[in-house]
Amino acid sequence: MRLLYVFLLILAVRLASVFVVQTYYVPDEYWQSLEVAHKLTFGYGYLTWEWVQGIRSYVYPLLIAGVYKILALLQLDSAHLLVVLPRILQALLSAYSDYRFFVWTGKRKWALFLILVPWFWFYTGSRTLANTLEASLTTIALSYFPWHGESTAYLWPAAICCFLRPTAAVIWIPLSLYHLRKSRQNVLELILKRFVLIGLLVAGLGIAIDTYWHGQLIVTPYEFLKYNVFNNIGSFYGSHPWHWYFSVGLPTVLGINTLPFIFGVMETVRKSEKYPVSKQLLITIFLTLVVLSAVEHKEFRFVSSLLPLCLYVITDALSRWSARASSTMLWTTALVILVGNVLPAWYLSTVHQKGPIELMPKLREIAQDYRDEREHQANILFLMPCHSTPYYSHIHQNVTMRFLTCEPNLEKKEQYKDEADRFFEDPVHWINSHIPVHPLTALPTHVVMFDPLAENISVFLRNYRLLHRIEHAEVTRLEGSQALVDQWSEALGAQSPNLASLLQHRQSRTGRSILVYQRLKKGEENAFNQEQKEPDVHDHPPLEDLVMANENENLFN
């Protein structure tokens, strides 16, 4: 099989994902990369608390900022290109890492198949996430690892990985110890001339870049560990049981590939002498999961870098199994793996949580064209869970925007609640306290929210008309699901959980649709709200009769 054809096939799949994957996954895809690069290049935007505290490295955003700067110099900095080109850049890197995976595994057909079909890699391989970059660099480093030689080229991408995301060290420490143990070179000389030297060069360059852009001497990997691990700040955004990566996290990332992975694990354990590389990879996977499990906050993307290790184990086992399997079994296995990956990839890439991506072009048009009675540009208020959408990188207009913030309790205050929590506890009170009522032109020109919120703030929305309704995600009907859970619980002799109670917090903040409201101009009638049932004025007095509680907190003055 010609390597050029293989690379072109891989490249075609990764580039296709740039345009096929049009859904929202996690905020970091935008707020830790594109938004930072946009502010660096164009001078306006928003930096989250991580950048204020210095726990993030500027290395990755600077790569994207370089693309932005070139577009600006060529006067081609349209919002569309600002969104698409960074994803193409990441897709190119992912394609190269996939090619290196194919080479590393001995150019086996199963390797090519397995690196192309995983639903999670198709879903995230072109996203501008630090985790995607880490997974790509990990694959590249593994392909240069001295499994059968003395090369130390892998130390460069591995060191970059560890600098950008210090948690990557849990993969590279056991592998580095394995390298030192099997190497025929002098161990002390190898450590000093390769490990220490390369580590210092990468760290020195990274520290220099971060010190310049943060404006002070700073070691971002240390700050990252201090906040996320030592101070456990990540638990503010959710906690999971210790076994989550074993029982939910990794199996979900692997999807249907969990079945051949289990087969690969069994084969490696039974015949470890025939699978030396897979054996070491399994040790590394296990140790990594154990270490990551000690941290309360867990996410699927945090085990992205383990995907190439797992796929190697699968490739190794299936390649040996293929020699004795019938053609019917081979094709059936391949078809099951393909279909089992295509379905979640299609749904999650094109249907689920597509609202924020479809929303931004509409807001971009508003930011460009809208003018109020005083010929002022739009000011947009996002009444949504914080970071529910991209921001300036997708609008590329210097208009006033505000969202509900969710900084963790950095000052260790008692009974601390972030702004988003305070808002959703009592939306009407928050609006009365933060939004001006006189004159009407002082109100935000546009308000963005999920549909369940509209009924709760119907009085406030009397001054607005519905401009856009954008489909976001399917909302499961709980009645049938609750009945099914009740039946299973009864059969098992266990107490049935209340799904409505479990999902109440989530459902109250998101919804099936995203709504965009536009403030009425003088003389306009709000026909949409006139059709709605009048609210109880005793519960929610009209905004016109209220006095703003805290003028200092009003962003729209």
HELIX and SHEET records of a PDB file:
HELIX    1   1 LEU A    3  VAL A   20  1                                  18    
HELIX    2   2 ASP A   28  GLU A   29  1                                   2    
HELIX    3   3 TYR A   30  LEU A   34  3                                   5    
HELIX    4   4 GLU A   35  PHE A   42  1                                   8    
HELIX    5   5 TRP A   49  GLN A   53  1                                   5    
HELIX    6   6 VAL A   59  LEU A   73  1                                  15    
HELIX    7   7 ALA A   79  TRP A  104  1                                  26    
HELIX    8   8 LYS A  109  LEU A  116  1                                   8    
HELIX    9   9 TRP A  119  THR A  124  1                                   6    
HELIX   10  10 ALA A  130  TYR A  144  1                                  15    
HELIX   11  11 LEU A  155  LEU A  164  1                                  10    
HELIX   12  12 PRO A  166  ALA A  168  5                                   3    
HELIX   13  13 ALA A  169  LYS A  182  1                                  14    
HELIX   14  14 VAL A  187  LEU A  190  1                                   4    
HELIX   15  15 ILE A  191  VAL A  196  3                                   6    
HELIX   16  16 LEU A  197  HIS A  214  1                                  18    
HELIX   17  17 THR A  220  LEU A  225  1                                   6    
HELIX   18  18 LYS A  226  PHE A  230  3                                   5    
HELIX   19  19 ILE A  233  TYR A  237  5                                   5    
HELIX   20  20 TRP A  244  TRP A  244  1                                   1    
HELIX   21  21 TYR A  245  GLY A  249  3                                   5    
HELIX   22  22 LEU A  250  LEU A  254  1                                   5    
HELIX   23  23 GLY A  255  ASN A  257  5                                   3    
HELIX   24  24 THR A  258  ARG A  270  1                                  13    
HELIX   25  25 SER A  272  LYS A  274  5                                   3    
HELIX   26  26 PRO A  276  SER A  293  1                                  18    
HELIX   27  27 PHE A  300  LEU A  306  5                                   7    
HELIX   28  28 LEU A  307  SER A  322  1                                  16    
HELIX   29  29 SER A  327  THR A  350  1                                  24    
HELIX   30  30 GLY A  355  ASP A  369  1                                  15    
HELIX   31  31 TYR A  392  ILE A  395  1                                   4    
HELIX   32  32 GLU A  419  GLU A  425  1                                   7    
HELIX   33  33 PRO A  427  HIS A  434  1                                   8    
HELIX   34  34 LEU A  440  ALA A  442  5                                   3    
HELIX   35  35 ASP A  451  ASN A  456  1                                   6    
HELIX   36  36 PHE A  460  ASN A  463  5                                   4    
HELIX   37  37 LEU A  478  LEU A  492  1                                  15    
HELIX   38  38 LEU A  499  GLN A  507  1                                   9    
HELIX   39  39 ALA A  527  GLN A  530  1                                   4    
HELIX   40  40 LEU A  543  ASP A  545  5                                   3    
HELIX   41  41 GLU A  551  GLU A  553  5                                   3    
SHEET    1   A 5 THR A 400  PHE A 403  0                                        
SHEET    2   A 5 ASN A 379  LEU A 383  1                                        
SHEET    3   A 5 HIS A 446  PHE A 450  1                                        
SHEET    4   A 5 SER A 513  ARG A 519 -1                                        
SHEET    5   A 5 TYR A 464  GLU A 471 -1                                        
END                                                                             
